[in-house]
Amino acid sequence: MKSFTKDDFVYRTCQTVVRHIRNHVEERRGGIHTRLFSHILHPERDFVYIGHSAEAIAGIDIHCEHVVPCVVLVMETRRLIQEDQLDDDEIAKLLQKHWKIALITKKQARHIDLELGYKSKMPAGWNFETGETLARLDKANITLL
């Protein structure tokens, strides 16, 4: 049996997620629970972790943050499927690019979610196909180590 790298495994999982979302789109099913991401790659930290803020080093009051909110990942994947401009493999590559988690403090998470209003969205003008994955953290002045 062929062994796969971690990136191969994540990509193949992204293909599965795209197929799952496509099934929902084609069958006109309801919403997709965003916990799909944390359940299908468990623990996510082993697969899509990209770093932590300097403030999170102490390990107190830590929050595991999807740097692009899961609802955005689902909605953008759904949009690309409906637009039928990209094939599933291209969509899976975009999903892999943006499906990342970082450790930040709960105070930093509240700043992103409540003060900046980015709990379930990306900054204005952000684009799934070309946008910077860390845009929300950049707006919050959070640098990952």
N, C-alpha and C positions, 0 to 999 in steps of 0.2 A: 504494500500500500504506500502511495506517495505521501510524504510528509509536507506540510504547508507551513509557511512562515506566519507569524502573527498578522501581518498585513494581508496575506492571502486569506486567512481565516476571517478577518473583519470584512474584507471585500465580498467574500462568498456569503457572509451573513447579510451584508447590505443588499446583495442580489435577492436573497430570500425576503427581506423586508419590502423591497420594491415589488416583488411578485405578490406578496400578501396585500399590499396597498392596491395594486392593480386589480386583484380579485375583488376587493371592496368597491373600487370604482366601476368595474365592469358589471358587477351584480347589483349596483346601486344600493349598497349596504350603508348603514349608518357610520358613525364616527369610529375612529381607531383610538384605542386607549394609548396614551403616550408612555405608559409604563412598559409598552412593548420593548422599548430600547433597553431598559435596565434588566428585563427578564431574558431577552434573547442572547445577550452577551453578559453573562454573570460570572464573576463580578466585573462590571464595566471597567473598573480601575486597571484590571489586568490587560485590557485590550485597547482602550481609547484615552487613557490618561495622558495629559500633555504637560503637566506641571502644577505648581502651587504658587500662591502669592507669598511675598516675603512675610507678610503678617500671619500667614497660616503656618509658618514654620514651627511656632510654639506648640501647635497641636491642640490648642484650646479653642472651643467654640467654632469648630470647622464645619464647612458646608461643601458638599460635592456638587459642583455646578456644571450643568450642560452649557457649554459656552455658546452654542446656538440652541435655543429652547427646543425641546422635543416636539412641541406643537408646530413650530416652524418647520422642522424636519418633515413631519407628516404632511403638512399643508403644501409645502413646496414640492414634495414628491408627488402628491396627488395632482397638483397643478401641471407638472411636467408630463405626467401620464395623460391627463385630459387634453393637453395641447398637442400631444403626439409629434413633437419636434425632435425628441431624443429617444434612443432605444433604451431598454431597461439596463443594459450594461453601463451606458453613459450616465444614466440617473444614479445607478449604484456608486459610480466613481465620485459623483458630487456628494452623495450621502456620506460616503466614507471620508471625504475631505472635511465635512462639517460636523460629523458625529464625534465630538471630543468632550472630555470632562476635565475639570481642573478643581483643585482644592483651594477654596478661599475661606475667609471668615464669614460668620453669619452676619456680621455688621456690613461687610462688603456686599453680600448677597442682598440684604435689605436695601442698600444704596442702589444697586442695579435694578431691583424689582420695583421698589416703591418710589424712591426719589427720582430716578431716571425714567421710570415707567416701562422698563424692558423685561418684565417678568415673562411674557409670552410673545414677545416680538423683538425684531431687530431694529437698529436705528433707521430713521427715514433714509430712503435712497439705497438701502442695502439690497444686493441682488444675489440670489442663490447661486447662479451660474458663475459670477465673477467676484462676488463680495469676499471680504476678509473675514475669516472664521472668528477671529478675536475682536470683532467690531464692538460688541457690547462691553467687553473688558477694557478696550481702549477708551471708550467714552467715559468709563468709570475710573480711569487712570489706574488700572490694576495691571501690573506687569507680572508675568509668570517667570518663575525660576526653573 
